[in-house]
């Protein structure tokens, strides 16, 4: 009877030992087995793994999937003495489960602390404008530094990304004013360049119109058509000053010709030419150049046959005649 009990106990222990000796590891899991405190040469898994029971073999299971380490916001003072808060994420995977267990106590917290320290160190060496403009370069530099430090732990850094850069409210307002001023500067430069190009085109058009006066007149008519298309508009026609200057010259020439005709007529009547010319000029009414040009051919026969007084009276009669209506 005691022998049977002993054999039953041994069988029960054997069953329990076999039950605890087998362990199933998933595809992404590896087991570092310690036998009597000494690590075995190779990590076990995946699949069914056989270990010695009763605490002889003890296993530490390592997950080899990529893990995300969240770096909390870090208060950093940049090189130009501006306080900002920067947070980032680090993506890591286990390349060597043996080193991850044997060379560092806890590889995830150690990687997190090293990443936060590296982030603060790199940001502190840069100015704010560089931090905002060179985020990709910062990510690459942090990744290279971390890769060189954690490689001995069997950890591989796959990516480092800065999530957010928090600025003080005063700095945000200052940057908004700076951006607005920059946009206004660009707008003024573009406007001035447009005005310069327009002035060059206008100068070229003026040279072309100067070579052909008819083009200027056609341009005037086109402008009048465009203005007349709008209702309730007052159209002002510009008159070139050359026309007025030419009219004054024609009027003076007509008056000089009439005075010469009167002087010639007075000379035939025996009166001094200067006196007759002065009397004729004083008695002429104010007349337009067109009226004087019309009256001059009609005056020549009268001036030849009569004196200065008759010549002036004839001129007045011609100028006072009503114009026929077309």
C-alpha atoms as one frame of an Amber mdcrd trajectory, in Angstrom:
protein
   0.000   0.000   0.000   2.694   2.575   0.832   4.535   1.571  -2.326   1.401
   2.210  -4.374   0.950   5.609  -2.806   4.536   6.473  -3.521   4.189   5.423
  -7.113   0.959   7.409  -7.438   2.646  10.483  -6.038   5.518  10.077  -8.409
   3.109   9.759 -11.313   1.217  12.838 -10.197   4.415  14.835  -9.948   5.438
  13.611 -13.353   2.148  14.757 -14.835   2.414  18.138 -13.148   6.015  18.441
 -14.280   5.111  17.692 -17.826   2.239  20.175 -17.628   4.553  22.927 -16.464
   7.401  22.008 -18.777   5.598  22.921 -21.990   4.893  26.477 -22.974   3.455
  27.937 -26.171   4.987  31.165 -27.499   3.306  33.354 -30.122   4.939  34.286
 -33.388   6.177  37.656 -32.068   7.375  36.318 -28.689  10.779  35.062 -27.691
  11.745  33.465 -24.361  15.036  34.028 -22.581  15.447  30.939 -20.352  17.508
  30.997 -17.136  18.543  27.599 -15.799  19.713  27.808 -12.243  20.231  31.531
 -12.832  22.328  31.186 -15.952  20.957  32.323 -19.325  20.858  29.812 -22.079
  22.758  30.519 -25.239  19.748  31.059 -27.481  16.287  32.541 -27.136  13.435
  30.059 -27.509  10.323  30.374 -29.634   7.996  30.718 -31.298   5.784  27.655
 -30.929   5.901  24.894 -28.339   8.851  25.208 -25.952  10.008  22.539 -23.492
  11.569  23.638 -20.230  12.584  21.821 -17.081   9.882  21.917 -14.422   9.838
  22.800 -10.769  11.565  26.185 -11.235  14.681  24.797 -12.749  14.108  26.803
 -15.941  12.621  30.274 -15.664  11.694  32.250 -18.807  11.421  35.976 -19.534
   9.234  36.553 -22.588  10.100  39.472 -24.898   7.645  41.014 -27.361   9.479
  41.739 -30.629   6.744  43.875 -32.210   7.306  47.581 -32.851   6.420  49.669
 -29.821   5.487  53.344 -29.569   7.159  55.404 -26.843   5.366  58.651 -26.093
   7.717  61.431 -24.953   5.765  63.817 -22.723   5.983  67.590 -23.408   9.446
  68.870 -22.585   9.948  72.486 -21.482  12.977  73.701 -23.424  14.672  77.100
 -23.692  16.030  77.720 -27.169  19.299  79.426 -27.980  17.504  82.771 -28.425
  15.982  82.456 -24.905  12.426  81.487 -25.864  10.623  78.909 -23.743   8.736
  76.273 -25.733   7.182  72.860 -25.052   8.028  69.997 -27.403   6.657  66.471
 -27.402   7.510  63.584 -29.695   7.051  59.865 -30.313   9.688  57.166 -30.803
   9.081  53.883 -32.617  11.301  50.993 -31.444  11.576  47.283 -32.084  13.629
  44.560 -30.463  16.377  43.271 -32.702  18.085  41.134 -30.055  15.868  39.800
 -27.216  18.931  38.426 -25.419  20.586  41.854 -25.176  17.293  43.534 -24.258
  17.072  41.307 -21.186  20.709  40.927 -20.209  22.191  44.380 -20.940  19.547
  46.742 -19.547  17.105  46.419 -16.690  14.053  47.814 -18.522  14.708  48.724
 -22.118  11.509  50.719 -22.726  11.868  53.199 -19.823  15.583  53.504 -20.542
  14.892  54.349 -24.179  12.248  56.866 -23.155  14.562  58.735 -20.788  17.374
  58.766 -23.322  15.033  60.076 -26.058  13.697  62.874 -23.835  17.204  63.952
 -22.849  18.392  63.931 -26.458  15.364  65.959 -27.571  15.990  68.654 -24.950
  19.685  68.795 -25.820  19.142  69.239 -29.561  16.322  71.803 -29.224  18.357
  73.826 -26.745  21.151  74.326 -29.292  18.843  75.805 -31.927  16.935  79.049
 -32.359  13.165  79.154 -32.555  13.060  79.767 -36.301  15.323  76.762 -36.878
  13.158  74.560 -34.657  10.034  75.524 -36.595  11.634  75.198 -40.028  13.873
  72.138 -39.555  11.671  69.552 -37.917  12.738  66.823 -40.338  16.416  67.488
 -39.627  15.742  67.376 -35.876  13.944  64.034 -36.213  16.849  62.574 -38.182
  19.457  63.803 -35.703  17.567  62.413 -32.707  17.121  59.077 -34.455  20.828
  58.805 -35.259  21.870  59.619 -31.681  19.392  57.171 -30.172  20.344  54.440
 -32.634  23.995  54.674 -31.657  23.179  54.565 -27.928  20.499  51.852 -27.735
  22.032  49.482 -30.266  23.943  47.760 -27.480  20.626  47.081 -25.725  19.291
  45.122 -28.672  16.822  47.932 -29.473  16.367  49.297 -32.977  14.983  52.836
 -33.496  12.718  52.813 -36.552  11.447  56.425 -36.452  11.354  59.598 -34.371
   8.703  62.252 -34.978   8.075  65.582 -33.249   4.355  65.834 -32.592   3.828
  69.395 -31.443   5.704  72.582 -30.599   3.821  74.816 -28.166   4.677  78.526
 -28.152   3.770  81.230 -25.624   0.743  83.381 -26.505   2.899  86.521 -26.788
   5.193  84.796 -29.246   2.237  83.642 -31.355   0.947  87.226 -31.613   4.410
  88.514 -32.524   4.806  85.871 -35.227   1.356  86.728 -36.606   2.342  90.397
 -36.875   5.606  89.426 -38.551   3.829  87.226 -41.072   1.327  89.994 -41.839
   4.118  92.507 -42.399   5.906  90.056 -44.687   2.751  89.556 -46.762   2.242
  93.318 -47.045   5.866  93.711 -48.167   5.426  91.102 -50.884   2.153  92.697
 -52.017   3.796  96.105 -52.344   6.701  94.641 -54.298   4.340  92.887 -56.694
   2.272  96.063 -57.100   5.345  98.185 -57.812   6.592  95.658 -60.370   3.198
  95.762 -62.064   3.242  99.555 -62.169   6.740  99.479 -63.647   5.680  97.089
 -66.396   2.557  99.161 -67.084   4.650 102.333 -67.340   6.993 100.644 -69.802
   4.068  99.532 -71.935   2.497 102.985 -71.830   5.777 104.581 -72.874   6.024
 102.180 -75.806   2.420 102.910 -76.794   3.084 106.652 -76.595   6.042 106.313
 -78.944   3.917 104.384 -81.441   1.103 106.949 -81.285   3.573 109.782 -81.700
   4.655 108.266 -85.011   1.010 108.077 -86.200  -1.269 110.907 -84.907  -4.344
 109.142 -86.265  -3.818 106.367 -83.720  -4.127 108.885 -80.887  -7.384 110.190
 -82.349  -8.761 106.649 -82.683  -7.779 105.960 -79.105  -9.689 109.080 -78.055
 -12.796 107.903 -79.907 -12.529 104.473 -78.319 -12.298 106.032 -74.862 -15.376
 108.173 -75.614 -17.317 105.064 -76.649 -16.347 103.273 -73.434 -17.305 106.250
 -71.278 -20.575 106.903 -73.145 -21.717 103.323 -72.440 -22.242 104.265 -68.786
 -25.427 106.209 -67.962 -25.479 109.604 -66.240 -21.982 110.487 -67.291 -20.596
 113.901 -68.243 -18.134 113.685 -71.114 -15.320 116.216 -71.204 -13.504 116.503
 -74.546  -9.881 117.556 -74.240  -8.724 120.125 -76.795  -5.011 120.148 -77.604
  -3.305 123.409 -76.781  -1.762 123.430 -80.267  -5.143 124.242 -81.758  -5.493
 127.299 -79.558  -1.971 128.419 -80.388  -2.658 127.958 -84.105  -5.916 129.978
 -83.830  -4.160 132.908 -82.212  -1.499 132.821 -84.933  -4.174 132.773 -87.670
  -6.060 135.660 -86.049  -2.891 137.758 -85.812  -2.003 136.944 -89.402  -5.499
 137.948 -90.607  -5.414 141.208 -88.690  -1.941 141.985 -90.026  -3.120 141.298
 -93.590  -6.143 143.576 -93.121  -3.967 146.347 -91.721  -1.635 145.964 -94.687
  -4.604 146.179 -97.071  -5.920 149.286 -95.343  -2.477 150.884 -95.459  -2.279
 150.203 -99.192  -5.712 151.711 -99.739  -4.793 154.791 -97.670  -1.641 155.310
 -99.622  -3.711 155.542-102.792  -6.027 158.100-101.092  -3.081 160.245 -99.908
  -3.316 159.482 -96.151  -0.443 158.329 -93.934  -0.259 154.484 -93.866   0.466
 154.242 -90.128  -2.586 156.368 -89.223  -4.904 154.339 -91.444  -3.571 151.018
 -90.169  -3.999 152.149 -86.554  -7.563 153.339 -87.229  -8.465 150.108 -89.002
  -7.075 147.920 -86.203  -8.879 149.935 -83.517 -12.247 149.736 -85.293 -12.120
 145.952 -85.948 -14.572 144.032 -83.775 -13.503 140.889 -81.921 -13.687 138.172
 -84.497 -12.713 134.560 -84.662  -9.944 133.347 -86.976 -12.517 131.652 -89.203
 -14.492 134.894 -89.637 -11.352 136.872 -90.443 -10.236 134.249 -92.949 -13.657
 134.475 -94.644 -13.726 138.256 -94.663 -10.192 138.785 -95.985 -10.872 137.755
 -99.638 -14.009 139.917 -99.726 -12.143 142.902 -98.307  -9.396 143.057-100.917
 -11.500 144.728-103.721 -12.915 147.269-101.266  -9.485 148.152 -99.887  -8.152
 148.717-103.341 -10.940 151.088-104.399 -11.689 153.054-101.200  -9.909 154.470
 -98.159  -9.276 153.068 -94.744 -12.612 154.185 -93.296 -14.545 152.489 -96.069
 -12.388 149.428 -95.721 -13.147 149.134 -91.996 -16.865 149.687 -92.538 -16.923
 147.016 -95.205 -15.136 144.583 -92.867 -17.645 145.275 -90.117 -20.539 144.685
 -92.500 -19.074 141.355 -93.602 -18.459 140.170 -90.039 -21.916 141.237 -88.872
 -23.746 139.254 -91.532 -25.677 136.324 -90.076 -24.334 132.893 -90.909 -26.570
 130.705 -93.001 -27.732 127.576 -91.269 -26.865 124.323 -92.911
